[in-house]
Amino acid sequence: MHKDAILNQLESAHNKLFEFLELQSHEKWETGPDGKWTTGQHALHILQSIKTLNNALSLPKFLLKYRFGKANRAVRDFETVTNRYNDRLAKVNGTALGPSKNLKTPKLKDKNYFHVGIDPYGDLLYKHIDKQIDREKGTIAYWKDFEGNWMVNPDGTPKVPTYPNSMKQTFLSEFKNHENFILYQLEDTEYFNLFGGGLPIYQNGQKKLVNVYDFVHFDGPHTTEKVLEEVMFFAPRSRVGTRFVFDDIKTYEMSKIAYILEHFGFKTSEMGDDKCMLERTE
């Protein structure tokens, strides 16, 4: 079997593995069946094996011959190797052997997440809330600046805040050391149209399409219509354990949003004065 064909099969197998891991729940990452490995332990075992093999194959051939000698049997093709491996797995019936008996359990926080920001900036004016409410009646329609002062126009009407590109630059400077973060300077609907089929991630010499979101913070336009539009994009692209955090929930009908999310398996897990969090449990 030519090495290019082997490389293609290995790449295909790895991509299937990545897709499988993306679909696993957070609970399975840390908790497995009784006496069996967790999803995190399986991923760690594969990573450790691949790393060792990759390091060995990166050595010059003369060093490999010096360390291991010459092959004492015919070269095996990809199918033969995988069949032999599966046969051995069946014989041990899922029991870990050797050093693998004490394999540590990776924590959820150790997973390699990729963070995405979506914001057009550019001082765009848009409808922030469902309706205007007078400040003296318990307002949420007047905004405050970063120093806590009310934002008003010369005629006393509320000044709608905008977000300039200078704010974007400040934001990016705070994330300059986070290599797994990317900002898309787009409106939400533009992002949805571009990446509805999956977001391409380029990392470690590979490209993969990600179309499952583990955590979403909704803090854009605070109208029921817009929040619902965003929810209907992300909810079908969630999984058990996904968490949605909603900001400024007094400015739109959060109860309607929560009711719709119930149909996707979400339940309210935390509720504050201005924020709440829902988690998908089924």
C-alpha positions, 0 to 999 in steps of 0.5 A, a space after each residue: 500500500 502506497 504511503 500516500 494512500 495510508 496518509 489519506 486513510 489516516 486523515 479520513 479516520 482522524 477527521 471522523 474522530 474529531 467529528 465524533 468528539 465534537 458531538 459528545 456531551 460535556 458529561 461524557 468527557 468527565 464521566 464514563 460507564 462503570 469501570 470504563 474510560 470517559 470520552 476525555 480518557 479515550 481522546 487522551 490515550 489516542 493523543 499520547 499514542 499518536 504523539 509517540 508514533 509521530 515522534 518516532 516516524 520523524 527520526 532519520 531511518 538510520 536511527 530507527 534501524 539502530 534502535 529497533 533493527 530491521 523488520 522481521 516480517 512483511 509490511 502490513 497494509 492499513 486494513 491488516 493493522 486496523 483489523 489486528 488492533 480491533 481483534 486485540 481490543 475485543 480480546 481484552 474486553 475493554 480492560 485497560 492494560 499496563 500504564 493505561 490502567 492509571 490514565 488520568 481523567 481530563 477535565 472539561 476545562 482542559 478541552 481545546 476550545 475555539 472562541 468566536 466573536 461576532 460584532 460589526 462595530 463601525 458606529 452602526 445605529 440599530 434598534 436596541 430594545 423592544 420599546 422606549 420607556 421613560 427613565 423616571 418610570 423605572 427605565 432601561 431605555 436610557 443608557 449610561 456611559 462607561 463613567 456612569 453618566 446618563 447618555 442624552 442628546 442636547 434636546 434631552 432625548 436618550 442618546 443611543 450608544 454605538 460601538 466604534 472601530 476604536 472599541 474593536 481595536 481595544 477589544 482585540 488588544 485584550 485578546 492578542 495572546 489568545 490564539 484560539 480567538 477570532 473576531 468576525 466583524 459582521 452583523 449576526 445575520 451575515 455570520 449566519 448566512 456565511 457559516 450556516 453549514 459550518 465554521 472552518 477552523 484552521 489549526 495544527 496543520 488541518 482544517 475542520 468544519 465546526 457546526 456545534 456551539 458549546 457556549 453562546 453569549 447573547 449581547 447584541 440587539 436586545 429586541 425579542 425579534 433579534 434575540 429569537 433570530 439568533 436563538 434559532 440559529 444556535 439552538 439547532 447547533 447545540 448539544 447536551 451541556 451547551 449553555 446560553 447566557 442572555 444579557 439585559 433580559 429586561 429589554 425583551 420578552 425572555 419568557 418567550 425565548 425560554 419557552 421556545 428553547 424548552 423545545 430544544 431541551 434547554 432549561 433555565 439554570 441560573 437567573 439574575 437581575 439582568 442576566 440568565 443562563 439556560 443549559 441544554 439537558 436533553 
